Structures are given as C-alpha cells and as structure tokens.
C-alpha cells in the first residue's frame, strides 16, 4: 500500500499570488448546453474552462532560466525529469517567525533532531507552518525563508531541489534574489507554495514527485506535488 499526501494548493480565480505576477482568472469557455444546442437552460454546466495564469501560480517549480539571465536556455522543458522525481525529507522550522532567515547551522540542527541525512539528489522540504498561519492574510507575503548562505550550503549537498510553503524561497528584500541566483549557479531548483508539510514531520524519508508541465521555453510550471510513503 502507498500513502499519498497532497502538497499542492488549489488554483482558483483571485487566489493570492506574488505581487509581480498576473492575477489568476478562470472562466467558462464553453458549456454542455452550448454543445448540445440547448437554449434558455436554467442551469449551465461548463465543458471547457479557460485559464489565465502565470507559470509561477500556486504550487509550482522554478526553471533554471528563471533564476538569472545567465541561465537563459535552461527552460523547464529542458530540465531532466529526474529532478522532479526524487527521494525527499521534510525538516521542521515551525519556530521561525515572520521574515526570519533559516541559516545553515539550523538546517544541520534540524537534520540531527529528525535523525535525517541530506543525500545527493534529494528534495528537501522546509516546514515553517506559514501556510496554515497566514495564507491569504496580511502576513502571507512576509514568511520566513532561506538565507543566501543556507541556499549555497544546500546546493553544496548536490540536492535536486528544496521546497517551501511561502511564495518565495528567500525573504523579500533580504535574501530572495540571491537565493534564486545561487540555485541557477549551482544547478538546483525550488518549489514554492507547498501545503500539508506538517503531515510529513517525524515520518522519515519519502518519495517526492512534483512533475512540471512541458512548456516550451517555460520559466517554471504549476505542479501537483505529492509525498508518497510506501508500505504503510
């Protein structure tokens, strides 16, 4: 038996997005009634919806070409699928407050507390509980995040990716731009807007899957991220 835990936000019209991104709009493009030539129906059921959103909507992964202009050409469709299908661990940083940085020694301490080791190729998820505390509220944009030193430290471990509950991997105006640049420089990526990370704490290693859409030249993609525990 496999236990699958959904780590992905819903996508809906008007959902919270980063301030530099377009608003999400979902509208009905066609209905069953239109297809069947039914006029004056009291009910209308959509057969096709139209989506207007960015590649960086909701739970998503960044392509390397998003990180800096030096990474142009390294779009989401060129990145190996092995980066998005990995072993994973989740570390507890729920003690972190708004706009606080996570430093390398704290990641080491969290690994020791959980009796977990970061291995080459892993996806490392960082649980801060910011989603449950702040989603769609005034403080949603002010979550904790990695310091530049912590991003470089994770990259030195040869990970495939790390993931956060917040809408940015670093802290805006402090480390976020540098964290992106380091990811591109060292060839690993990150997921943003994850949920349900509290369900992974204390449970050890799992299979992480966060496959992107195959967008030609894409700078990222929404994903349906999941954690899979086997033989439960």
N, C-alpha and C positions, 0 to 999 in steps of 0.2 A: 504494500500500500504506500502511496505517496500522499503527503500532506502539502497542499499548495496554498501559500499565503500571498494574497494580492497586495502589492506595494504601490499601486497606482491610483492617482487622483481621478475623479470623474472629469470629463470635459463637457462644459455647458456654457451657454450664452452668458456673457457678463462675468465669467469666473475671474478670480484675481490673477493677474499676470504682471510681470515685471514692467516698470514704468516706461521702458523704451520699446515695448512690444505692442503690436496691434491688439485691439480688443477681440475677443472670441465672439463670433456670431454664427449661430446655427439656425437655418431657416428651411422651410419645406420647399423643395424644388418641384416635386410632382406628387400627386396623390393617387390612390387606387381609384377614387371616384372619377378623376380625370381620365385615367387609363381606360376605364370601363364606360365612359360616356354618360355618367350619372350626373344629372343637373339638379340643383336645388336640394342637395342632400343636407340633412340636419347634422350629420357628422362627417368629418373629413379625416381620413387616415393617411399619413404620409407613406409613400412608396419609395421616395428618394429624398434625402436631405442634402442641403448644400452647406459645406463647412468653410468658414473663413477664419483662419488662424495661422500663427507663425509655426515654424519648425520647433520652436522652443516653448510650446504650450504645455502646461500641466507637467506630468511626469515625463521627462524627456532626457535624452543623452546628447551631449555636445560632440560635434565632429571636430577633428583637429584643425580644420581650416577656419573654425570659429575663433580659435584661441588668439591668433595674431596674423597679420598679413604675411609673415614669413612662412606660414603653413598653408598658403593657398595651394589648391590642387589636392589636398588631403581631405576630400569631402566624405560625407557619411557613406556613400555608396562604394568608396574605395577601401574602407576600413574592414579588416578581416572579421568575419562573424565570430571567431574565437574570442574576440574582445568582449562580446556581449553574452557569452555562454560560458560561465566560469564557476569555480568554487567561490563561496562567499563567507564572510564573517560580519557580525554586527557588534560594534563597541558602544558602551554606554557613556554618553556625555550629557545626561539629563540634568546635571548640576549646573550647566552653563547658562548664564543669563544673556539678556539682550546685547547683541553686538560684541560679545566676548569672543576672543580668539582661542582656538584649540592649538596647542603647541606640541612639538614632537615628544617631549618627555611625558606629556599627558596621554598621548597615544600609546606609548610604551607601557605606562602605568595601567591603562585600560586593558591592554592585552594581558598583562600579568594578572590583573584582577579576574579576568574571564578565563584564564588559562588557555589562551588562544595565541597562535603564531601567524603573522602575516607572511604568506608564501607568494612566490613569484606567480604572476598570472591571476591572483585573487581580485575580487571586487570587495572593497572594504566599505561597509555602510556605517554611518555615524549617526547614532540616535541621540537627539537633543530634546525630544518631546515638543519641539517648537510647533509642529503642525497642530497637535491637539490643544496647545495653549493659545495659539494666536491666529490660526488660519482665518482669513477674510477680515481680521480685525485691524486696529490701528497699528499694532506692532508686528504685523505679518512681514513687513519689509525689513525688520530690524533683528533678524535672528542671529545666533552665533555662527561662526564659520572658521575655516582653517586659516592659519597664518601662512605666509609665504614659506617660512621655514618648514612648517608641517607638510605643505604640499610637496616641497622638494624632498623631504625625508620619505614620504610615501612613494614618490617616484623612484627613489634610490632602491626601493624594495622590489622593483620590477612588477608592480601591480598592473592589472588591466585598467582598473577604474576605481574610483570611490564614489559614494553616493550620499546625498544629504536630504533632509526634509525641507530645507529652506529653498527660496527661489534663486539663491546664488551660492556658490561653493565657498566663497570667502565673505568677508564683511565689507559692504559697500563703502568706498572712500578710504579704506584702510588696506585691505589685502586682496580684494576680489579680482581686480585687473591682473595683479601679479600672479595669483593662483592660476588663472586662465593661461597666462603666458608660459608658466612653468609646465603645465600639462602639455601644451603644444611642443615645447622644447624637448621634453623627456618622452613624449610619445605615449602618454596615457590619457584617459578621459574621465569624465564625471557625469553622474546623474543628479538631477535636481527635482525637487517637489515629490519626493517619496513619502509614502504614508505607512502606517502599521509597523514601524520598526520596533515598537515596544513589544511586539509579539515574537521577536527574534532574540531578544536579550536572554542570556543564560542557556541557550539551546545549542551552542556549538556551531559547527560548520554546516553549510547547506549548499545546494545548487542555486546559483543566481542566474536568471535569464531576463534580459532586457533588450530584445531584438528591435532594431530601428526599421522604419520604412526605407525602401531602396530609392531614395530621392536623388536624382541625377544632380550632382554638384551641391548637394544639400549641406548646410552648416550645422545640422542636427536633426533630431526627429522625435516626436512623441513615441513612447514605448508602453507596452503593457508589462511592467516589471513584476516579477514574481520570485519568491523564495520557495524552494522545494526541499522538503525533508523526506528522505526515503526510509522505508521500513519502519514506519511509525505504528 
